[in-house]
Amino acid sequence: MSKEFIKVVATNRKARHDYLIEDSYEAGIVLTGSEIKSVRAGQVNLRDSYAAFRGDELWLLNAHISPYKQASYQNHEPRRERKLLLHRREINRLIGKLQEKGLTLVPLKIYIKNSRAKLELGLARGKKSYDKRQTLRERQDQRQIERALGRRTKGME
């Protein structure tokens, strides 16, 4: 069995803060030549991007892939819409789930897997502000517990 090579290019850290991720999907992305070169160079920003259906196709909207400097006149539009590739049964399942109230598709990370650009999509539900505060509080409490345990084990050595 061959080993998979995965290089994470960009992550959408704000997505995990603003949304509760219920499920995730791996999608391929249709890119032009200059876009794939920029992706490999790490020139991607997923901050305000999202995925939406146009007819029965899934599209990545508002993702910023910087122009590739060496591409000259054949360069791409940085915020153009990019088609996402999923199996038909996954698309049908997503259409059904998105019709539920409050669910959306949010890009979580873009990565190179075996020389192909892939996008991890999260089926997400928006967090309320009190949910965000609760998550921060739990994270701080966990840090304090780890610090206290770390101090105690260092003194015992």
C-alpha positions in Angstrom: 0.0 0.0 0.0 1.4 3.4 -0.9 1.9 6.2 1.6 -0.2 9.3 1.3 1.6 12.7 1.2 -0.5 15.4 2.8 0.7 19.0 3.1 -1.7 21.5 4.8 -1.6 24.8 2.9 -4.1 26.9 4.8 -6.6 26.5 7.6 -9.7 28.5 8.5 -9.2 28.9 12.2 -12.1 31.2 12.6 -14.5 28.6 11.3 -14.0 26.4 14.4 -14.5 29.4 16.6 -17.7 30.6 14.9 -19.3 27.3 14.0 -20.0 23.9 15.6 -18.7 21.4 13.0 -21.1 18.4 12.7 -19.5 16.5 9.8 -16.6 17.0 7.3 -16.1 16.1 3.7 -13.1 16.0 1.4 -13.7 17.8 -2.0 -11.4 18.3 -5.0 -11.1 21.8 -6.4 -11.0 22.8 -10.1 -8.1 25.2 -10.4 -6.2 26.8 -13.3 -2.4 26.5 -13.7 -1.5 29.7 -12.0 -3.9 28.9 -9.1 -2.4 25.6 -8.3 1.1 27.2 -8.3 -0.2 29.8 -5.8 -1.8 27.1 -3.7 1.5 25.1 -3.5 3.2 28.3 -2.5 0.7 28.7 0.4 -0.9 31.9 -1.0 -4.4 31.1 0.1 -6.9 32.8 2.5 -10.1 31.0 3.5 -11.2 33.4 6.2 -14.6 34.7 4.7 -15.1 31.9 2.2 -18.1 29.5 2.1 -19.5 26.8 -0.2 -22.9 27.0 -1.9 -24.9 25.1 -4.4 -25.6 26.5 -7.9 -28.1 24.1 -9.5 -26.8 20.7 -8.6 -23.1 21.7 -8.5 -21.1 22.8 -5.4 -19.0 26.0 -5.6 -16.4 27.6 -3.4 -17.1 31.3 -3.0 -15.0 34.2 -1.7 -11.8 32.2 -1.2 -8.7 34.3 -2.0 -5.9 32.7 -3.9 -3.2 35.3 -4.6 -2.1 35.8 -8.2 1.1 33.9 -9.1 3.8 36.4 -9.9 5.5 34.5 -12.7 2.2 33.8 -14.6 2.2 37.3 -16.2 -0.8 37.9 -18.5 -2.3 34.4 -17.9 -3.0 35.1 -14.3 -6.3 34.3 -12.5 -8.8 36.4 -10.7 -8.0 36.1 -6.9 -11.6 35.7 -5.7 -13.2 33.9 -8.6 -15.8 31.1 -7.9 -14.2 27.6 -8.0 -16.1 24.4 -8.6 -15.8 21.7 -6.0 -15.7 18.0 -6.9 -17.7 15.5 -4.8 -19.4 12.2 -5.6 -23.0 12.5 -6.6 -24.3 10.7 -3.5 -22.3 13.0 -1.3 -23.8 16.0 -3.1 -27.3 14.6 -2.7 -26.7 14.0 1.0 -25.4 17.5 1.5 -28.4 19.1 -0.3 -30.7 17.2 2.1 -28.7 18.2 5.2 -28.4 21.9 4.1 -32.2 22.2 3.9 -32.3 21.7 7.7 -32.5 25.0 9.5 -29.2 26.7 10.4 -26.7 24.5 8.6 -24.0 25.8 6.2 -20.9 24.5 4.4 -17.7 26.1 5.6 -14.2 25.4 4.2 -11.9 24.2 7.1 -8.6 23.7 5.3 -7.0 23.4 1.9 -4.2 20.9 1.5 -2.2 19.0 -1.1 -2.8 15.3 -1.1 -0.8 13.1 -3.5 -0.1 16.2 -5.7 -3.8 17.2 -5.9 -5.4 20.2 -4.2 -8.2 19.1 -1.8 -10.5 21.1 0.4 -12.0 19.9 3.7 -15.5 21.2 4.0 -17.4 21.2 7.3 -21.1 20.9 7.7 -21.6 23.5 10.4 -24.1 25.1 12.6 -23.5 28.7 13.8 -22.5 29.1 17.5 -24.2 31.6 19.7 -22.1 34.1 21.6 -22.6 32.2 24.9 -21.4 29.0 23.2 -18.2 30.8 22.1 -17.6 32.0 25.7 -18.3 28.5 27.1 -15.7 27.1 24.6 -13.1 29.7 25.7 -13.8 29.0 29.3 -13.3 25.3 28.9 -10.1 25.9 27.0 -8.7 28.1 29.8 -9.7 25.7 32.5 -8.0 22.9 30.6 -4.8 25.0 30.3 -4.9 25.7 34.1 -5.3 22.0 34.9 -2.3 21.1 32.6 -0.2 23.8 34.2 -1.0 22.6 37.7 -0.3 19.0 36.8 2.9 20.1 35.1 4.2 21.9 38.2 3.4 19.0 40.5 5.2 16.4 38.3 8.3 18.6 37.9 8.7 19.0 41.7 8.4 15.2 42.2 11.4 14.3 40.0 
